[in-house]
Amino acid sequence: MEICIARSKHIKHARSISEEIDASAKIRGTGIARRTPEYIALKMEKKEAIIALKDGQIAGFCYLEVWGQGQYLAHSGLIVFPDFRGQGLAKRIKKKTLEYSQKLYPKAKIFGITTGKAVMKINSDLGYKPVHFSELTDDLAFWNGCQSCKNYDVLIRTERSMCLCTGMLYEAPQQKTQTKKPKWKQLFSTTKKNKP
């Protein structure tokens, strides 16, 4: 399995990706913003997507969206084609997308919104935490992207404060630093060891 940055040469897969995103949402009965083949092709041309291929056949896809003048970054359109499901490919694509995002936009807050239980689990495993929508971007262009979702009316009625999706924000793991034990703890440890 090859998981790489999508480029212009991958545009031939844009229509299949667009159709699979739509079909998958219908099968699951969840809300998802639809993306046209032209939009997906643009993401490939701009090198803002990750694609998975098996012997030249499309297996999966995910793309980046940058909001708030580079302050926020979202991963969208995560899809694994039916023949490749159940093999952990979605998590591998999402991990590669996360790593790539951090290289391109090291200061951006990385977030996502989803109704999918599997995506929530993947996000959680990678270090995302559920957050209130107020912690996500206030860029109207992002929220306008939800217009094709069947749940858009919920988002509008709540003035973008909530929807059926769960907002998740990536929190980079903190580097663990070894600190010296305070003197009293060192003394207690030594005293305890020396007891008969």
C-alpha positions in Angstrom: 0.0 0.0 0.0 1.4 3.4 -1.0 0.2 6.4 1.1 1.6 9.6 -0.3 0.9 13.3 -1.0 -1.6 13.6 -3.8 -0.4 15.4 -6.9 -1.7 16.3 -10.3 -1.1 12.8 -11.6 -3.7 11.5 -9.2 -6.5 13.8 -10.6 -7.9 10.8 -12.6 -9.2 9.5 -9.2 -11.0 12.7 -8.2 -14.5 11.6 -9.6 -14.3 8.2 -7.8 -13.3 9.9 -4.5 -16.2 12.4 -4.8 -18.7 9.7 -5.5 -17.4 7.4 -2.7 -17.6 10.2 -0.1 -21.2 10.8 -1.1 -22.1 7.1 -1.3 -20.5 6.4 2.1 -22.4 9.2 3.8 -25.7 7.9 2.3 -25.0 4.3 3.5 -24.1 5.4 7.0 -27.0 7.9 7.1 -24.7 10.6 8.5 -24.3 14.2 7.5 -21.2 15.0 5.4 -20.3 17.9 3.2 -20.2 16.9 -0.4 -17.1 17.7 -2.5 -17.1 18.0 -6.2 -14.5 16.2 -8.4 -13.2 19.6 -9.4 -12.7 20.6 -5.7 -10.8 17.4 -5.0 -8.7 17.8 -8.1 -7.8 21.3 -6.9 -6.6 19.9 -3.6 -4.4 17.4 -5.5 -2.9 20.1 -7.6 -2.1 22.2 -4.6 -0.6 19.2 -2.8 -3.1 19.5 0.0 -4.2 15.9 0.1 -3.1 12.4 1.0 -4.0 9.5 -1.2 -3.6 5.7 -0.7 -3.1 3.5 -3.7 -2.7 -0.3 -4.0 -1.2 -1.3 -7.4 -2.5 1.9 -8.9 -6.0 1.4 -7.6 -7.5 4.1 -5.3 -7.8 2.8 -1.8 -8.3 6.0 0.4 -8.1 9.7 0.6 -8.1 12.8 2.9 -7.4 16.5 2.3 -6.4 19.6 4.2 -8.4 22.8 4.6 -6.7 26.0 6.0 -8.8 28.6 7.8 -8.4 31.9 9.7 -5.3 32.9 7.7 -3.4 29.8 8.7 -4.4 29.7 12.3 -6.6 26.7 11.9 -6.4 23.5 9.8 -9.0 20.8 9.3 -8.7 17.4 7.8 -11.7 16.6 5.6 -13.0 14.0 3.2 -11.4 11.0 4.9 -12.6 7.9 2.9 -11.5 4.3 2.5 -12.9 2.4 -0.5 -15.0 -0.7 0.3 -12.4 -3.3 -0.8 -9.8 -1.8 1.6 -11.9 -1.3 4.8 -11.3 -3.2 8.0 -7.5 -3.1 7.6 -6.6 0.0 9.6 -6.1 2.1 6.4 -8.2 5.0 7.6 -6.0 5.5 10.7 -2.8 5.2 8.6 -4.1 7.9 6.1 -5.2 10.2 9.0 -1.8 9.8 10.7 0.0 10.7 7.5 -2.3 13.6 7.0 -1.6 14.8 10.5 2.1 14.6 10.1 2.0 16.3 6.8 -0.2 19.1 8.2 2.3 19.7 11.1 5.1 20.1 8.6 3.2 22.6 6.4 1.5 24.6 9.1 3.4 24.0 12.4 1.6 26.7 14.3 -2.0 25.9 13.1 -4.6 24.5 15.5 -5.6 21.2 13.8 -9.3 20.2 14.2 -12.0 18.2 12.6 -15.8 17.7 12.9 -17.4 14.3 12.4 -20.5 12.3 13.1 -18.6 9.0 12.5 -17.9 6.8 15.5 -14.9 5.2 13.7 -13.3 8.6 12.8 -13.9 9.8 16.4 -12.0 6.8 17.6 -9.1 7.4 15.2 -8.9 11.0 16.1 -8.9 10.2 19.8 -6.1 7.6 19.3 -4.1 10.3 17.5 -4.5 12.8 20.3 -7.6 14.8 19.4 -9.9 15.8 22.2 -13.7 16.7 21.9 -14.3 20.4 22.1 -17.1 22.9 21.9 -17.5 24.5 18.5 -16.5 27.9 19.9 -12.9 26.5 20.1 -12.9 25.8 16.3 -12.4 28.4 13.6 -14.9 31.3 13.3 -14.1 31.6 9.6 -17.5 31.6 7.9 -16.0 30.0 4.8 -15.4 26.8 6.8 -18.9 26.7 8.1 -20.3 27.5 4.7 -18.7 24.3 3.5 -21.3 22.5 5.6 -24.2 23.7 3.5 -24.4 20.4 1.5 -24.7 18.4 4.8 -28.3 17.2 5.6 -27.8 18.6 9.2 -26.9 22.1 8.1 -30.2 23.5 9.5 -29.1 22.4 13.0 -25.9 24.3 12.7 -27.6 27.4 11.5 -30.4 27.3 14.2 -27.7 27.1 16.9 -25.7 29.9 15.4 -22.7 27.5 14.7 -22.5 26.6 18.4 -23.4 23.0 17.9 -24.6 20.4 15.4 -24.8 16.6 15.2 -21.1 16.5 14.5 -18.5 16.4 17.3 -15.8 19.0 17.1 -12.3 17.6 17.9 -9.1 19.5 18.4 -5.6 18.0 18.1 -3.5 18.4 21.2 0.2 17.6 20.6 1.6 15.2 23.2 3.6 17.0 25.8 7.3 16.0 26.0 7.9 14.4 29.3 10.8 15.9 31.1 12.5 14.1 33.9 12.5 16.2 37.0 14.6 15.6 40.0 12.7 14.4 43.1 12.5 17.0 45.8 15.1 16.6 48.5 12.4 15.3 51.0 11.3 12.6 48.5 14.9 11.6 47.9 15.5 11.4 51.7 12.3 9.4 52.2 13.2 6.9 49.4 16.6 6.4 50.9 15.3 6.1 54.4 12.7 3.6 53.4 15.3 1.4 51.6 17.6 1.4 54.6 15.0 0.1 57.0 15.7 -3.4 58.3 
